Amino acid sequence: MQHWRELTYSAFDGLKLAGRCYGWENAKAVPVVCLSGLSRNSRDFHELAMYLSREAETKRRVLTLDYRGRGRSQYDANWQNYNPAIEADDAIQGMVAAGLQHAHFIGTSRGGLICMLLAAMRPGIMQSVILNDIGPEIAGAGLVRIKKTLEAAHSARDWADATERLKLAGERDFPTRSPADWERHARMIYRENDKGKPGLLRDFDPKLNKTLAEIDLDSPLPTMWAQFAGLAKHPLMLIRGKNTDLLDESTVRKMAEMHPGMERIEVPDAGHVPDLGERPIAERVAAFLDKNDGH
């Protein structure tokens, strides 16, 4: 039995976008909107969404979205539209299509940057915010790694090959993941090839690579401190992988100074990004949401 239904809707420019709706019968509680990382998709949040919609003490509606060019959403002919400002509008349109006016937001990596933009664009739609391994300042080492990941082979022979690729790339930062964990992550990231061809493809538009190719790593990277300041009036939780290469401890300290009420979780044996579907993290997320329902 499938415990979610697909959402399809149109972006402002007519592009066909998609997402998943979990637990839509849970209409009394404040819903949750989940925003994924740069090349990721709505499947990243499946375990967390299942927990929040079916098992947590307060059962909620959960909306997980595929930005343009990812997952089941249409690819954009203009790769320059793959930017957080347009993706923030995609998220707003997804909420409208799902009938949501107000929600808790969970943003992983790129999704967290979009949360900061939404705090400036539409603060009234946000009940609280959880940032997963992201801050207003991005460490160059992590960006280099992500760039190399996107530039790496876009395909795999089969699920065993995809799983092994992810394990080789990530086992240093996630040393305790089991073979089953790595395969589960492979199934989030890869999809079957189109038109019955053999093999697997990463589930995003390869033109996303161009968005990082334009970044000059020899110059200071742009920051989003002004946008982060927009979260001051919202309850905030930061989840950080202890082994992360994208979010420096110095950035976290500055975030805590700007938002003294920010809750923190540091996840051992995790790099970029912690898996929110792991039960101890999912339980902490649910408790944070419960505490801030009436904010």
Rosetta blueprint (number, residue, H / E / L):
1 M L
2 Q L
3 H L
4 W E
5 R E
6 E E
7 L E
8 T E
9 Y E
10 S E
11 A L
12 F L
13 D L
14 G L
15 L L
16 K E
17 L E
18 A E
19 G E
20 R E
21 C E
22 Y E
23 G L
24 W L
25 E L
26 N L
27 A L
28 K L
29 A L
30 V L
31 P L
32 V E
33 V E
34 C E
35 L E
36 S L
37 G L
38 L L
39 S L
40 R L
41 N L
42 S H
43 R H
44 D H
45 F H
46 H H
47 E H
48 L H
49 A H
50 M H
51 Y H
52 L H
53 S H
54 R H
55 E H
56 A L
57 E L
58 T L
59 K L
60 R L
61 R L
62 V E
63 L E
64 T E
65 L E
66 D E
67 Y L
68 R L
69 G L
70 R E
71 G L
72 R L
73 S L
74 Q L
75 Y L
76 D L
77 A L
78 N L
79 W H
80 Q H
81 N H
82 Y L
83 N L
84 P H
85 A H
86 I H
87 E H
88 A H
89 D H
90 D H
91 A H
92 I H
93 Q H
94 G H
95 M H
96 V H
97 A H
98 A H
99 G L
100 L L
101 Q L
102 H L
103 A E
104 H E
105 F E
106 I E
107 G E
108 T E
109 S L
110 R H
111 G H
112 G H
113 L H
114 I H
115 C H
116 M H
117 L H
118 L H
119 A H
120 A H
121 M H
122 R L
123 P H
124 G H
125 I H
126 M E
127 Q E
128 S E
129 V E
130 I E
131 L E
132 N E
133 D L
134 I L
135 G L
136 P L
137 E L
138 I L
139 A L
140 G H
141 A H
142 G H
143 L H
144 V H
145 R H
146 I H
147 K H
148 K H
149 T H
150 L H
151 E H
152 A L
153 A L
154 H L
155 S E
156 A E
157 R L
158 D L
159 W H
160 A H
161 D H
162 A H
163 T H
164 E H
165 R H
166 L H
167 K H
168 L H
169 A H
170 G H
171 E L
172 R L
173 D L
174 F L
175 P L
176 T L
177 R L
178 S L
179 P H
180 A H
181 D H
182 W H
183 E H
184 R H
185 H H
186 A H
187 R H
188 M H
189 I H
190 Y E
191 R E
192 E E
193 N L
194 D H
195 K H
196 G H
197 K L
198 P L
199 G L
200 L E
201 L E
202 R E
203 D L
204 F E
205 D L
206 P H
207 K H
208 L H
209 N H
210 K H
211 T H
212 L H
213 A H
214 E L
215 I L
216 D L
217 L L
218 D L
219 S L
220 P L
221 L L
222 P L
223 T L
224 M L
225 W H
226 A H
227 Q H
228 F H
229 A H
230 G L
231 L L
232 A L
233 K L
234 H L
235 P L
236 L E
237 M E
238 L E
239 I E
240 R E
241 G E
242 K L
243 N L
244 T L
245 D L
246 L L
247 L L
248 D L
249 E H
250 S H
251 T H
252 V H
253 R H
254 K H
255 M H
256 A H
257 E H
258 M H
259 H L
260 P L
261 G L
262 M L
263 E E
264 R E
265 I E
266 E E
267 V E
268 P L
269 D L
270 A L
271 G L
272 H L
273 V L
274 P L
275 D L
276 L L
277 G L
278 E L
279 R H
280 P H
281 I H
282 A H
283 E H
284 R H
285 V H
286 A H
287 A H
288 F H
289 L H
290 D H
291 K H
292 N L
293 D L
294 G L
295 H L
